[in-house]
Amino acid sequence: MSESEGTTRRQVMAAAGALGAAAVAGSACAPSDRDRDAQPGAAPTEVDGFALEEVTIAELGRQMAEGERTSREITDLYLARIEALDRQGPTLRAVIETNPDALEIAEELDRERAGGIVRGPLHGVPILLKDNISTADRTTTTAGSLALEGSIPPRDAFVAVRLRQAGAVLLGKANLSEWANFRSNRSSSGWSARGGQCRNPYVLSRNPCGSSSGSGAATSANLCAAAVGTETDGSIICPSSANGLVGIKPTVGLVSRSGVIPISAVQDTAGPMARTVADAAALLGGMTGEDPLDQATAGSPVPTDLTRHLSELGSADRGEPDAADLSSLRIGIGRQFFDRDGRVDAVMEEAIETLRSLGAEIVDPVEIAHRREVGRHEYEAMLYEFKAGLNEYLAGLGDDAPARTLADVIAFNEAHAAEEMPYFGQEILIEAEAKGPLSEAAYRTARDEASRLSREEGLDAVLAQHRLDAILGPSGGPAWVTDLVHGDGFSVGSSGAPAVAGYPNVTVPAGHVHGLPVGVSFFGAAWSEPTLIRIAWAFERAAPHRRPPRFHAGVDEA
């Protein structure tokens, strides 16, 4: 979600992308036509307790190390949970398909552990990937579109390579807003033709936000240990906030984009979505690495082991050896993102007081210049970048690919309108197809203006002026009612500034409005992930607001 104003506001928000038993492991989750049209608020069934509810990655590692559970047992439990909650019961529609080889992979990792080989904290841990992250296995990669149904890329995305090397079990693909929400100005976040409408696990009639909707809903509902999302503008931050999660949108270049179905080569990034800051940091560490296919990853100064920063935060002077001391940090308050929802503002004020109690120096207010102007340039640039990037990605699928160009996708949607466009159209795809190559002056002007206004004259300027380590803003408002007729109801957010600049952003649960989660964001300069993770971890320790969802039918029950 972007907070850009003016006539392009809705367009930029739509671009917020701008996922048992062995028999369960291979089943797909695409709904029937009748199920796809079912009302989002359908009454849930009673949800029993779950053996792995809210378990952390570190705890899973301990259980496997001490022989309490194997990776196969853990994977089987998550697959059964997906079957019970995602395809039956509340029917979250957060998972498009599970990996038919997940149990076999887990067994192999168990054998490695028994032989004394442990690859790291993710060894044997089941992780979901958003369905725009390529995997060259028996799961498909489609961005939720029927135009790519059955598509298996020739190679893994670098993110998938790194996670396999780290020992993660790639459990399957999470649902998403189709084409990462870069399709229509009236789209519903979390809807894809392949996956149907993903639901918010707190209140089923409410939206999970997007475009990493399934990654958010699945992780929150404990269908996996954690998940990978992607963001162009808000697509990690918003669904993390709406689903009561920690989400880290990294500096562009910390995580490779090769093999990820693109929107913008300048703004796109993958990132972790998890139930705790430590889990998100562990997952991010397993995803990073220099990739020769993505030049932006060359020379990152951020350490791979991001969890070590969490153990360095003790402060014996407070009489609590485990308490985090933020007295060396200056945090600015982005008041320009307030005054849209008094209930969210109240949550933010509590967050500010928590940070002050931890010793942080609060600079209030600070203002990022050009916020409204940036969105217009951003959207124009993304239209060009999407066409160029998608055409390159599709061409790389080979001669047997179901779609070879953006024009092919548009034609497919028109030919299959009943399935692909039952609620909203594809006007953004058509607008992007009309653009020329990236060599056009209009593109260069738009991207240069967006970059200059968001970086040098935007975040860089305000961070330097006030000597800030981070800026605080609301991650989003309480989840809106899913509306397949009118589309999304974004109201509050601050993700646009760091998204356009390509700078890091971390959201952490900060409170609730009528039982619906609300997150607080901390964003800062390029490569400042260690500092932002430190702030988020300290805040989480001092004010733990994460609550597991209970799949209510309406807010009256929440």
N, C-alpha and C positions, 0 to 999 in steps of 0.2 A: 504494500500500500504506500502510495506517495501522498504527501500532503500538499502537492502543487495545486495552485489555485487557477481560476480563470476558465476559459473555454476548453482547455486541454486537461482539466483536472480528472474527469472521469476516464479519459483515454489513458492517462498515465497510471491511474489506479488499476485499470483493466490489465495493464502491463506489469502487474506486480509479480512478475516471474523471474515477470515480469511484473512404495511406495507403498494331540492327535496321533494319529497313526500314519504309517507310510502312505496310506491311501489319500490322506488329507494333503500331503506335501505336493502332489502333482495337480491338484484341482485348480481350475480357474475361477475367478470371481465375477466375471462380467454378468450383469443382471439380465434377466429376460426383459422384453419390452414392457410387460405389465409391471415388473418390479422396478424398472427404471422410472416409471411414472408414478410410483407410490408416493404418498405424502411424506415429507421428511419427518413429520412429528408422529409417525405411527407408534402406538404404545409399545414399550419394551417388555420383554419377559424378565422375570426375576433373575438377577445375576448372582451366582454363587461366589464364594471366596476363591481366590486364586493363589496357588502355592508360591508364585513368583511376583505377586503384586508389589510394586514399588521397589523391587530388588535393584540394587545398583550394580554397575559393571564390576566394581571392586569386590562386592559380595559374591557375585557369580564366580569370579576368579578364585576367591577363597574356598567356595564350596567345591570347585573342581580340584583345586590343589590339595584339599584335605579329604577328597574321596567321598564327599557327601552326595554329589551329583556328577554325572558326566555331561559333556556337551550334548551328546545324543539325547539324554533325558531332558535337558533344558530346551533343546530345539523342539522335541516332541511336545513338551508342555505349551510352548508358544504356538505351534501349529494347531494344537487342539483348541487353544484360546481363540485363534483366528476363526476356526470352524464354528465355535460356539457363539461368538459375538459379532463377527464381521459378516458372516454368511447366514447366520440364524439370529435368534434373539433380537437385540437392538438393531442388527443389520447395519453396521456402520459404513460399509462399502469403502473402507480405508485401504484395502489391499486388493490390487487388481489380479495378481497371481502369486502363488508361492513357488519356490524353487523345488522341482521334483527330486533334485539331488541333495537337498539340505541335510537330510539325515545321514546320508553316506559321507558327506563332507565332515559333519560333526564326528562321526565315528573315526574317520582318519585323523582328525585333530586329537581325539582321545588317545589314539594309538601313539601319536607323537608325544603327548604329555606323559603317557606311561613309560615311554622310552627316554624321558628326561629332557625333551625339547619343549620349551614354552616360548612362543614367539614374542609375547608381550601381554599387556593388560587386556587386549581384545581376543586372545587365544580362546577359541571355542564359543565366543559370544555371538548370538544371533542378531543381525542388523538388517533392517529393511532399506532399500534404495528407492528413491523416487523414480517413476517410470519415464524419465527422460535421461537416465544415466545408463549408458550402454553396457550390456553384459553379453559376452560371447559364450553363452551356456544355453541351457534349455528354457530360459525365460526370455520373453520378447522385450523389446524396447520401442515404445510407440507414442510417448507423450500423450497417452490416453486416446489417440485418434484411431478410428477404424481404417483410415487410409494407410496406416502402417501395421495393421494387424498381421501377426505372424512374422514380423521383421526381427531377425537376429543379426546384429552387426558382426562384421568380420573380426573385431577385436574388442576387448574390454575397454571401457573408459579408464583413464589413469587412476581415478578415484577407486574404481573396483579392483584394479591391480594392486594398489597399495593396501586396501582392506584385506584382500586375500593373503597378501604377504604378511600382514599383521595377525593372521589367524582368525579373522572374523568369519562367521558363517553367514553368507549372503542368503537371507531367508526368503526374499522375494521382492516384488515391485509394489510400491505404494501408489495409490490413486492420486490424482492431481487435477488441477484446473487444466482442461485440455489445452495443449500447446503453451503450457505455463501461463495461461490467462491472457495470451496475446492473440486473441481471435475476434472478440466483440466488445463493444462498449456496454452491452447489456448482459454480459455473462454472469453466471452464478459460480462463485468460487467453489471449488471442490467437485464440479460436474465435469465428467468426460463421457464421451460416447461409449468407451469400453468399460468404464467403472461405474457409471451412474453417478448419483449425487451423494458425495461423502457427507456424513453427519458429524456434528459436534457431540462428543461422548458425554459432556456435562448435561446438555439439554438437547435432545435429538432434533427438535424443530429448528435449532439454531445452526448457524453456518460455522464451519471450521476455519474459515478464511483460507487464503491461498497465496500462491499456487501450490505450495507444498502441503496441501490439505491432508492427504492420506498419511504422509510422514508425521504430521502433527497429531492427528486423531489416533493413529495406531500406537504411537509411543505413549500418548497420554492414557490410552485404554489398556496399556500393558500387553500389547500384542507382539512386542519385541523389546529387546533391551534398550535400543535407541534406533534412530533412523537418520538417513542423509536426505536433506532437502537441497533446493537450489534457489537462488535469489537473483533477480535483476533489479527490482525495486520493491522490497517489503515481503518477498515470498518465503523467507525464513522467519523474519521477525513477527509478522502478523499472525501466521498460524501457530507459532510458538506461544505467543501471548494469548490467543483465543483458546488454546488447548492446555494452558497451565504449565508450559514447558520453558526450559532454558534453550535458547537458540543463539548460535554464533554465526553471524554473517562476516566472514573473514575479509581482510584486505584482498582486493583482486590480485591474484598471483600467488597467494599463499597455498591455494589448492588448485590443481590443474583443471582446466575446462575441456581438455581433449576427450572426445567421446561423449560429451554431454550435448544433447540437442539444444542448440543455442537460440538466444534472442539477441544479445548484445555482446560482442567480443570485448567491449570496454567495461561493462558493468557486471556481467554474469559471474557467479561463483557458486560452488557447492559449499555446504556447511552442515554441522551437526545439529540435531534436535534431540534433546534428552530430558530426563526428569530431574537431574541435578547438574550443577555447574561442573563438578568433578567428572561426571560421565561425559558431558559435552566436550570438556577439555581432552579427555582420553580419546574420544572418537576423532576429534580434530587432529590430534597428534598422529593417529593412524592413517589419516588421509593425506597429509602433507608430503612434499618431496618435489625435487626438481624434475620436470618433464621436458625432454627435448622437443616434444610436439606443442608445447605451450611456452613461448618465450617469456611470458609474464612471470613464470615461476623461477626464473634465473636470479640467484642472488638474494633470496629472502633472508632477512636478519632474524626472523622469528624462530626460536628453538623448536625442535620436534616434540620434546617432552614438555608439554605445557602444564602437566599436572604437578610438576615439581615446584611451580610457583605457589601452589596452594599450601604446601607444607612449610613455606618460609614466612608465614604471616602471623606467627605467634607474637603475643605481647604480654610478657610477664608483668609489666608495670600495672596492668589493669586487674591483677589478681586472678586472671583467667588465662592460663597458658595457651588455650586454644582460640582465644578471641582474636579477631583480626584488627590490626591497627592501621587506619588509613590517614594518620595525621600528616603524612608527607605529601598528600595528594590534594589538588585543587579541582573541584567539580563544579562546572557551570550549570545553571538551571535555564533550560531553553523555554522561557515563559511564552514565547511565540507559539508554542504547541499546546498551550493550556487554553482555558476559557471556552472549551467546546462541549464539555460534559462535566458538570460540577462534581459528580460522583467519582469520575476518574481523577479529577483534580485533587479530591480529598485523599485518594490512594497515593497520589504523587507526593502530597505534603507529608504524609506519614513516612514515605520512603526518604524524603529529604531529611527529616528529623532522625531517622535511623542512621543515615550516613554521617550526620553531624555528631551523633552520639559515639560513632566509631572514630571520631577525630578528624574527619575530612573537613577541609576548608571549603565552605560553600560560597560560591560567587553567584549572586542572584540580583538581577537577571543578566543573561547574555543573549545576544541576538545574532543569528546567522543572516548575513545580507543576501539579497537577490533570490530568496526562497521561492517566491511566486514566479519569477521570470525563468528560473532554471527549467521548470517542467515543460514549457513549450519547446525549448531546444532539445531537451532529452527525448521527447516523443518523436520529433522529426528525425533525429539521429537513429533512434531504435528501428524505425521503419526500414531505413536503408540497411542497417546491420542485420536485422532479422532475415531479410530476403537473401543477402549475400551469405550469411552464415548457414541458413537452412539449406540453401541450394548446394553449398559445399558439403554439408553433412549427408544429405540425401544422395549426392553423387558418389560418396564414399561407401555406400551400401552395396554397390555392385549392380550388374546388369539385371539381376533378378529382383531388385528392390520393388516393392509394390508402388512406390511413388519416387520419382527421380528429381522433381523440382517443386517449388512452391506452387507454380501454376497447376501441376498435377494434383496437389492437395486440394486446391480450390475447386478444380473440376470434379474430383471425387466427392467432395462435400455437396456440390450441386446435384450430382447424380444420385446421391444417397441422402437427400435432404431430410427424409423422415427419421432416419437414425442419427444423422450428424447435426441437424439443425432443428430439432423439435421445439426449442424454446428461444434460441437467439441465433444470430447469423454469423457472418465471417467478414464483416466490413473492414476489420483491421488487416486481415490477410490480403484482401483486395487492395487496400490502400498501400500495403508494403509492396505488392507485386507491381504496382504502377511506378515504383521508384527505379532510378537508374543505378549504375555502379557506384562503388565507394569513392571513385575518382571524381565524382561530380562536386562542383564547388558548393552547392547547396548542402551536401552532406558534411563536407569539411567545416563549413561555417557553423552548422548546427552543433556538431560534436565539439568543436573548439570552444564555442560559447558556453556550452553546458559544462565542460571541464573547467574553464577559467572561472566561471561564476560559482561553481560548487567547490572548487579547490582553493586557488590563490586568493580569490576575493570572497570566498565563503568560509569553509571550515578552517583552512589554514590561517586566515586572517583573524578569526575570533579566538582560536586556540592560542595564537601568539599574543594577541592584544591583552588577554586576561591571564596568560601563563597557565592554561588549563591542561589537566591530564585527561579530562573527559567532560562530556556534556550529557546531562540527564534530560530525557523527554519521555512522554508516555508511549508505550509500544503500540497500543491500540485501545479501542473501547470494548465494552462487553459485546459478545457475539450477537449479530443481528439475526432476525428470523430469515431463514432461507426462502428466497422468492425467485422461482424459476420464470416468472413473467416479467418482473421489472429489473431483476439483477441485484447486485450487491448494494449494501448500505454502509459503506465506510463512513466513519465519523471522526475518529481521533487517530493521530499517529505522528511519528517523527522520523520515519525511516528514509524519506527521500533524500535528505542532505548527504548522509554517508553513502547511500546507494549510488547516486550519480557521481560522487567523488571517487568511488571505489575504495572507501575507507571502512574499517571494521565497526561492527555494531553487535552488542550483546544484550539480549533481553532475558529477564529473570522474573518469575512470578512475584507480584507485589501486593496482591489483594484480590477482592472479589466484589462484584456488583450484582446483587440478586443471585448469588451463587455462581456467577459466570466469572472466569479468571480475567484478570487485567495484569499486564506486565509493565515493567519499567525498563527503559533502554539506556545503555551507556555506550556512547560512541566517541571516537577520537581520531587522532592522526593515523596516517598509514603505518602499518606494522605495530600498532600499539596493543595487539591482542593480549600480551601478558599483563599489562596494566588493567585493561578492561575486565579480563577474567578475574584478576585479583579483587577488583571492586565488586563484581557480581558475586563472587564466592563469599566475601565478607558480608555483603548484604543478605545473602541467602542464610548464612549462619546466624546472623543477628535477628532476622525476621523471616522464618521459614513459612511461606504461604502456599506451597504446593499441596493440593489435596487431590486424591485420586477421584476420577469421575464416577458417577453412579447411574448414568444413562437415564436420566429423568425425561419424561415426555414433555414437560413444560416447566417454566420458571417457578410456578407455584410449589413444585415439589423440591426444587433445588435448595 
